[in-house]
Amino acid sequence: QLQASGGGLVQAGGSLRLSCAASGRTFSRYVMGWFRQAPGKEREFVAAIDWSASTTYYGNSVKGRFTIARDRAKDTVFLQMNSLKPEDTAVYYCAARWGDVHGTEYHYWGQGTQVTVSS
């Protein structure tokens, strides 16, 4: 139902844009979030956006470098990642929740897309 794409290999300082497209149902009224998980580490919150795109929320490690956006007409969420660092290397997941943008429980998850940042 949620399909993430756009991952790849990039050098440190570079940029990538991840996309998360909905299929089978609409998530246009849901909060959408991005998470990441590096090998041997716990899943980490990256960013979230409310249904109207009026409120965004970022994890401390990506503030000022990543931007979350959504196209409700296309039911797609984006994560623009700039100034990438090797520590950003992880599998990135998109997810959806009903409720407040600062909530922690997400109800729908997509498959991940690998982002690898070389030094």
C-alpha positions as CSV (number, residue, x, y, z in Angstrom):
1,Q,0.0,0.0,0.0
2,L,3.0,2.3,0.5
3,Q,5.8,2.0,-2.0
4,A,9.1,3.8,-1.2
5,S,11.6,4.5,-3.9
6,G,14.5,6.7,-4.8
7,G,17.3,5.2,-2.7
8,G,20.8,4.6,-4.0
9,L,24.4,5.2,-3.5
10,V,25.7,8.8,-3.2
11,Q,28.8,10.5,-2.1
12,A,29.0,12.5,1.1
13,G,27.6,16.0,0.5
14,G,25.3,14.9,-2.2
15,S,21.5,14.7,-2.4
16,L,18.8,12.2,-2.9
17,R,15.0,12.5,-3.2
18,L,12.9,9.6,-1.8
19,S,9.3,9.1,-2.8
20,C,6.5,7.2,-1.2
21,A,3.5,6.4,-3.3
22,A,0.2,5.1,-2.0
23,S,-1.7,2.4,-3.8
24,G,-4.8,0.4,-3.1
25,R,-6.1,3.1,-0.7
26,T,-5.7,6.8,-0.1
27,F,-3.5,8.3,2.6
28,S,-4.3,11.9,1.7
29,R,-5.8,12.6,5.1
30,Y,-3.1,10.8,7.1
31,V,0.1,12.0,8.7
32,M,3.0,10.7,6.7
33,G,6.4,9.9,8.1
34,W,9.8,8.8,7.2
35,F,11.9,6.5,9.4
36,R,15.3,4.9,8.9
37,Q,17.2,1.9,10.3
38,A,20.9,1.3,10.1
39,P,22.4,-2.1,10.6
40,G,22.6,-2.9,14.3
41,K,20.7,0.2,15.3
42,E,17.2,0.9,16.4
43,R,14.7,2.5,14.0
44,E,15.0,6.3,14.0
45,F,12.3,8.9,13.3
46,V,13.3,11.2,10.4
47,A,10.4,13.4,9.5
48,A,6.7,13.7,9.4
49,I,4.1,15.9,7.7
50,D,0.5,16.5,8.5
51,W,-2.3,15.8,6.1
52,S,-2.6,19.4,5.0
53,A,1.2,19.9,4.7
54,S,1.0,22.8,7.0
55,T,3.0,21.2,9.8
56,T,6.3,19.3,9.5
57,Y,8.4,17.7,12.2
58,Y,12.0,16.5,12.0
59,G,14.4,14.4,13.9
60,N,17.3,16.4,15.4
61,S,19.9,14.6,13.3
62,V,18.4,15.7,10.0
63,K,17.0,19.2,10.8
64,G,18.2,21.8,8.2
65,R,19.3,19.1,5.7
66,F,16.2,17.1,5.0
67,T,12.8,18.4,3.8
68,I,9.5,16.4,3.8
69,A,6.8,17.4,1.4
70,R,3.6,15.8,0.0
71,D,1.5,15.9,-3.1
72,R,-2.0,15.1,-1.9
73,A,-3.4,14.9,-5.4
74,K,-0.9,12.2,-6.3
75,D,-1.0,10.7,-2.8
76,T,2.8,10.8,-2.7
77,V,5.2,11.9,0.0
78,F,8.8,13.0,-0.7
79,L,11.9,13.3,1.4
80,Q,14.5,15.6,-0.1
81,M,17.9,14.8,1.5
82,N,20.7,17.3,1.1
83,S,24.2,17.5,2.5
84,L,24.2,13.7,3.1
85,K,26.6,12.2,5.5
86,P,27.9,8.6,5.9
87,E,25.9,8.3,9.1
88,D,22.7,8.8,7.0
89,T,23.3,5.4,5.5
90,A,20.2,3.2,6.4
91,V,17.1,1.6,5.0
92,Y,14.5,4.3,4.8
93,Y,10.8,3.5,5.4
94,C,7.7,5.6,4.9
95,A,4.7,5.2,7.1
96,A,1.3,6.6,7.8
97,R,-0.7,7.4,10.9
98,W,-4.0,8.8,11.8
99,G,-3.8,11.7,14.2
100,D,-1.3,14.2,15.4
101,V,1.9,14.8,13.5
102,H,3.9,14.4,16.7
103,G,2.4,11.0,17.4
104,T,4.7,8.0,17.6
105,E,2.4,5.1,16.6
106,Y,2.2,4.5,12.9
107,H,-0.3,2.1,11.5
108,Y,0.8,1.5,7.9
109,W,4.3,0.8,6.7
110,G,5.9,0.6,3.3
111,Q,8.9,-1.5,2.3
112,G,12.2,0.2,2.7
113,T,14.6,1.7,0.3
114,Q,18.3,1.6,0.8
115,V,20.3,4.8,1.1
116,T,24.1,4.5,1.1
117,V,26.4,7.5,1.6
118,S,30.0,7.0,0.9
119,S,32.8,9.1,2.5
